Amino acid sequence: MSAALPASGREWHLTARPHGWPKAEDFALREAPVTAPAEGRVLVRNLHFSVDPYMRGRMNDVKSYTPPFKLDHPMDGGAVGEVVASNAEGFQVGDHVLHGLGWREYASVPAQHAVKVDGSIAPLSAYLGVLGMTGLTAYAGLFDVASFKEGDAVFVSGAAGAVGSQVGQMAKIKGASRVIGSAGSDEKVKLLTEEYGFDAAFNYKNGPVAEQLREAAPDGIDVYFDNVGGEHLEAAISSFNVHGRATICGMIAQYNATEPTPAPRNLALVIGKRLRLQGMLVGDHQDLQQQFVQEVAGWLASGELKYRETVVEGIENGVDAFLGLLRGENTGKMIVSLG
């Protein structure tokens, strides 16, 4: 069953592989026909889609943990929308679903790749952030990968971003002795301490990260959640206590580099301090999904966990939103809303 469907919808295509920073000319917004869903599929009118740092890596034609975007095809990523036609059991017109075919107005989604979401628990856009992939990244990265325990001192880089802001708050809720964040503006630093309850925060543009971290964490750190890499990782290694653990989630500082970036110069400290530096991909932690949604929904309802979104209106501004994210113009999750 379905309502009358539009003849076409717009979608963003990657038209050239960016070298260094992506440019507007590397993308094109194109019309594509909208057709009734084939058997086992649902047609979704997207209401919000996510732009994320990992998408920059998918624009390169290199073998990685996730296949590169194809040129002259629609890009994809997390999206939430309304079913407007269903040819699949268990889905009805009007259902809201989370799926992986963002960057477009209408998506034909295989039913097994669509997850129903409840707009009464939280706003639909939250399923792309605090209750979605970014929230699960924070939750799994802190509790599973970094083996966080009560009393740990935690340092988070990119702390005003969608993942980082959740990591710091989750650590506080679970009894961290101290939570320190770094961000790229004085305004974001204020947000970390005044709204998100971080014990200390600093603007990494105001001086060497290692010095600012030492000042903010005089007794050292036990856990580092890395969204940035580079100078931040080096600083964390210096400040680690013995048996420190780092979750290496992202390295946004080097995503657009055209030359190899230097590794931390103090890696030898890993030996004496018996440090553990572990990379993470959120896809490895789907087994935590139910526990995560239950626990985080409770923290949202009680007001213990706060989140911010930066919403850019209109599909035509999708690429601008993505480029703004890479420049750090977002506070919290960057969402493109299709209204």
C-alpha positions as CSV (number, residue, x, y, z in Angstrom):
1,M,0.0,0.0,0.0
2,S,1.2,3.6,-0.6
3,A,0.1,7.1,-1.1
4,A,0.6,8.9,-4.5
5,L,4.4,8.9,-5.0
6,P,6.4,11.8,-6.5
7,A,8.0,11.2,-9.9
8,S,11.5,11.9,-8.7
9,G,13.6,12.9,-5.8
10,R,17.1,14.5,-5.3
11,E,20.2,12.7,-4.3
12,W,23.9,13.7,-3.8
13,H,26.5,12.0,-5.9
14,L,30.3,12.0,-5.5
15,T,31.6,13.1,-9.0
16,A,35.4,13.3,-8.3
17,R,37.8,11.8,-5.7
18,P,38.9,14.8,-3.5
19,H,42.6,15.4,-3.1
20,G,43.1,16.9,0.4
21,W,40.1,19.0,1.4
22,P,36.9,18.1,-0.5
23,K,35.5,21.0,-2.7
24,A,31.9,21.7,-3.7
25,E,32.8,20.7,-7.3
26,D,33.5,17.1,-6.2
27,F,29.7,16.6,-5.7
28,A,26.5,17.0,-7.7
29,L,22.8,17.1,-6.6
30,R,20.9,15.0,-9.1
31,E,17.3,14.0,-9.8
32,A,16.5,10.3,-9.6
33,P,13.2,8.5,-10.4
34,V,11.0,7.4,-7.5
35,T,9.3,4.0,-8.0
36,A,7.2,1.7,-5.9
37,P,9.2,-0.6,-3.8
38,A,10.0,-4.2,-5.0
39,E,9.1,-7.2,-2.9
40,G,10.8,-7.2,0.5
41,R,11.5,-3.4,0.3
42,V,10.1,-0.2,1.7
43,L,10.2,3.2,0.2
44,V,11.2,5.8,2.8
45,R,10.9,9.6,2.6
46,N,14.0,10.7,4.5
47,L,13.4,13.3,7.2
48,H,17.0,13.6,8.5
49,F,20.3,12.3,7.4
50,S,23.7,12.2,9.1
51,V,27.0,13.6,7.9
52,D,30.0,12.0,9.7
53,P,33.8,12.3,9.6
54,Y,34.3,8.7,8.5
55,M,32.6,9.6,5.2
56,R,35.7,11.5,4.2
57,G,37.7,8.3,4.1
58,R,35.0,6.7,1.8
59,M,35.6,9.4,-0.8
60,N,39.1,7.9,-1.4
61,D,39.5,4.9,-3.7
62,V,41.3,2.8,-1.2
63,K,40.7,-0.5,0.4
64,S,39.4,0.1,3.9
65,Y,37.0,-1.3,6.5
66,T,34.1,0.1,4.5
67,P,33.9,0.2,0.7
68,P,34.6,3.6,-1.0
69,F,31.7,5.6,-2.4
70,K,31.2,4.9,-6.1
71,L,31.6,7.9,-8.5
72,D,28.3,9.1,-10.0
73,H,26.2,7.0,-7.6
74,P,24.3,8.3,-4.6
75,M,26.4,8.4,-1.4
76,D,25.0,6.7,1.7
77,G,25.0,7.0,5.5
78,G,22.6,7.0,8.4
79,A,19.1,8.4,7.9
80,V,15.8,8.3,9.5
81,G,12.5,8.7,7.7
82,E,8.9,7.8,7.1
83,V,7.7,4.8,5.2
84,V,5.6,6.1,2.3
85,A,5.1,2.7,0.5
86,S,5.7,-0.8,1.8
87,N,6.1,-4.1,0.0
88,A,7.4,-5.9,3.1
89,E,5.8,-7.7,5.9
90,G,5.9,-5.9,9.3
91,F,6.2,-2.4,7.8
92,Q,3.3,0.0,7.2
93,V,2.9,3.4,5.7
94,G,3.6,6.0,8.4
95,D,6.2,3.9,10.3
96,H,9.4,5.7,11.1
97,V,12.6,3.8,10.3
98,L,16.4,4.1,10.7
99,H,18.4,2.9,7.8
100,G,21.7,3.4,5.9
101,L,20.6,5.2,2.7
102,G,21.1,8.9,3.5
103,W,22.1,11.7,1.2
104,R,18.8,11.5,-0.7
105,E,15.2,12.5,-0.4
106,Y,13.7,9.0,-1.1
107,A,15.3,5.7,-0.4
108,S,14.3,2.2,-1.5
109,V,15.4,0.1,1.6
110,P,15.5,-3.7,1.9
111,A,13.3,-4.5,4.9
112,Q,16.1,-6.3,6.7
113,H,18.1,-3.1,6.7
114,A,15.4,-0.9,8.2
115,V,14.9,-0.6,12.0
116,K,11.7,0.8,13.4
117,V,12.2,3.7,15.7
118,D,9.9,5.3,18.3
119,G,9.6,9.1,18.1
120,S,7.9,9.2,21.5
121,I,11.1,8.1,23.4
122,A,13.2,10.8,21.7
123,P,13.1,13.1,18.7
124,L,13.7,11.1,15.5
125,S,17.0,12.9,14.8
126,A,18.3,11.5,18.1
127,Y,18.5,8.1,16.5
128,L,21.3,9.4,14.2
129,G,23.2,10.7,17.2
130,V,22.8,10.2,20.9
131,L,20.6,7.0,20.4
132,G,22.3,6.0,17.2
133,M,25.7,5.1,15.8
134,T,27.5,8.0,17.5
135,G,26.0,7.2,20.9
136,L,26.8,3.5,20.6
137,T,30.4,4.5,19.5
138,A,30.8,6.5,22.7
139,Y,29.2,3.8,24.9
140,A,31.1,0.8,23.4
141,G,34.4,2.7,23.1
142,L,34.4,3.8,26.7
143,F,33.0,0.8,28.5
144,D,34.0,-2.1,26.3
145,V,37.2,-1.0,24.4
146,A,38.7,1.2,27.1
147,S,37.5,-1.0,30.0
148,F,36.5,2.1,31.9
149,K,36.1,1.6,35.7
150,E,34.8,3.8,38.5
151,G,37.5,6.2,39.7
152,D,39.3,6.5,36.3
153,A,40.5,9.9,35.1
154,V,39.3,10.3,31.5
155,F,40.6,12.6,28.7
156,V,38.5,13.1,25.5
157,S,39.6,14.9,22.4
158,G,37.0,16.5,20.0
159,A,35.0,16.6,23.2
160,A,32.3,19.0,22.0
161,G,31.5,16.7,19.0
162,A,28.7,14.1,18.8
163,V,30.8,11.2,20.2
164,G,33.1,13.1,22.5
165,S,30.4,15.0,24.4
166,Q,28.7,11.7,25.1
167,V,31.9,9.9,26.2
168,G,32.6,12.6,28.9
169,Q,29.1,12.6,30.3
170,M,28.9,8.8,30.4
171,A,32.2,8.7,32.2
172,K,30.8,11.2,34.8
173,I,27.6,9.2,35.2
174,K,29.6,6.0,35.9
175,G,31.9,7.6,38.5
176,A,35.0,9.0,36.8
177,S,37.3,10.7,39.2
178,R,38.0,13.5,36.7
179,V,36.9,14.2,33.1
180,I,38.9,16.5,30.8
181,G,38.0,17.6,27.3
182,S,39.7,19.5,24.5
183,A,37.8,21.4,21.8
184,G,38.6,24.0,19.2
185,S,36.9,27.2,20.5
186,D,36.5,29.0,23.8
187,E,32.7,28.7,23.3
188,K,32.9,24.9,23.1
189,V,35.2,24.7,26.2
190,K,32.5,26.6,28.1
191,L,29.8,24.2,26.9
192,L,31.9,21.2,28.1
193,T,32.3,22.5,31.7
194,E,29.0,24.4,32.1
195,E,26.5,22.1,30.3
196,Y,28.1,18.7,30.0
197,G,29.7,18.6,33.5
198,F,33.3,18.1,32.4
199,D,35.7,18.9,35.3
200,A,38.1,20.7,33.1
201,A,38.4,21.6,29.4
202,F,40.8,23.6,27.2
203,N,41.0,25.1,23.7
204,Y,43.8,23.2,21.9
205,K,44.4,26.3,19.7
206,N,45.5,28.2,22.8
207,G,48.8,26.4,23.3
208,P,50.6,23.1,23.2
209,V,48.2,20.3,24.0
210,A,50.6,18.4,26.2
211,E,51.1,21.4,28.5
212,Q,47.4,22.2,28.7
213,L,46.5,18.6,29.5
214,R,49.2,18.4,32.2
215,E,47.6,21.4,33.8
216,A,44.1,20.1,33.5
217,A,45.1,16.6,34.8
218,P,47.8,17.0,37.3
219,D,47.4,13.4,38.6
220,G,47.5,12.0,35.1
221,I,44.9,10.1,33.1
222,D,43.8,6.5,33.0
223,V,41.6,6.5,29.8
224,Y,42.0,8.5,26.6
225,F,39.2,8.6,24.0
226,D,40.8,9.7,20.8
227,N,38.8,11.4,18.1
228,V,41.7,13.6,16.8
229,G,45.1,11.8,16.7
230,G,48.3,13.7,16.1
231,E,49.4,16.0,18.8
232,H,46.5,15.0,21.1
233,L,47.6,11.3,21.1
234,E,51.2,12.3,21.9
235,A,50.0,14.4,24.8
236,A,47.8,11.6,26.1
237,I,50.7,9.2,26.1
238,S,52.7,11.6,28.1
239,S,49.9,12.1,30.7
240,F,49.0,8.4,31.0
241,N,49.3,6.7,34.3
242,V,50.6,3.1,34.3
243,H,48.2,0.7,32.6
244,G,46.4,3.5,30.8
245,R,44.0,2.6,28.0
246,A,43.3,4.5,24.8
247,T,40.3,4.0,22.5
248,I,41.4,5.2,19.0
249,C,38.1,6.1,17.5
250,G,39.1,8.8,14.9
251,M,41.9,10.9,13.7
252,I,40.2,13.9,12.2
253,A,43.4,15.9,12.4
254,Q,44.8,13.9,9.5
255,Y,41.8,13.0,7.3
256,N,42.5,15.6,4.7
257,A,46.3,15.4,4.9
258,T,48.1,14.8,1.5
259,E,51.4,13.9,3.1
260,P,52.0,11.2,5.7
261,T,51.5,12.7,9.2
262,P,54.1,12.2,12.0
263,A,53.4,9.5,14.6
264,P,53.6,10.4,18.3
265,R,57.3,10.9,19.1
266,N,56.9,9.4,22.6
267,L,55.6,5.9,21.6
268,A,58.4,4.3,23.6
269,L,56.4,5.3,26.8
270,V,53.9,2.6,25.9
271,I,56.4,0.0,27.1
272,G,57.2,1.3,30.6
273,K,53.7,2.4,31.3
274,R,52.2,-0.8,29.9
275,L,49.7,1.1,27.9
276,R,47.0,-0.3,25.7
277,L,46.1,1.6,22.5
278,Q,43.2,0.0,20.7
279,G,41.4,0.9,17.5
280,M,37.6,0.6,17.4
281,L,34.8,0.3,14.8
282,V,31.3,0.6,16.1
283,G,30.1,-2.2,13.8
284,D,32.0,-4.7,16.0
285,H,29.7,-3.8,19.0
286,Q,26.2,-4.4,17.7
287,D,25.7,-6.9,20.6
288,L,25.5,-4.0,23.0
289,Q,22.8,-2.2,21.0
290,Q,19.8,-3.2,23.2
291,Q,21.6,-2.5,26.5
292,F,22.9,0.8,25.1
293,V,19.4,2.1,24.0
294,Q,17.8,1.1,27.3
295,E,20.5,2.6,29.5
296,V,20.9,5.8,27.4
297,A,17.2,6.4,27.0
298,G,17.0,6.3,30.8
299,W,19.8,8.8,31.2
300,L,18.0,11.1,28.6
301,A,14.7,10.8,30.5
302,S,16.3,11.6,33.8
303,G,18.2,14.6,32.3
304,E,21.6,13.1,33.3
305,L,22.7,13.0,29.7
306,K,22.5,16.1,27.5
307,Y,23.1,16.4,23.8
308,R,23.3,19.1,21.2
309,E,22.6,18.9,17.5
310,T,23.7,21.2,14.7
311,V,20.9,21.1,12.1
312,V,21.3,22.2,8.6
313,E,18.0,22.6,6.7
314,G,17.5,21.4,3.1
315,I,19.1,18.6,1.0
316,E,20.7,21.2,-1.2
317,N,22.9,22.2,1.8
318,G,24.1,18.6,2.5
319,V,27.6,19.0,1.2
320,D,28.0,22.4,3.0
321,A,27.0,20.6,6.2
322,F,29.6,17.9,5.6
323,L,32.4,20.4,4.8
324,G,31.4,22.4,7.9
325,L,31.7,19.2,10.0
326,L,35.3,18.7,8.8
327,R,36.1,22.3,9.7
328,G,34.6,21.8,13.2
329,E,31.6,24.1,12.7
330,N,29.3,21.7,14.5
331,T,28.5,21.4,18.2
332,G,27.3,17.9,18.8
333,K,25.8,15.8,16.0
334,M,25.7,17.4,12.5
335,I,22.3,16.6,11.0
336,V,20.8,17.5,7.6
337,S,17.1,17.9,8.0
338,L,14.8,17.6,5.0
339,G,11.7,19.0,6.6
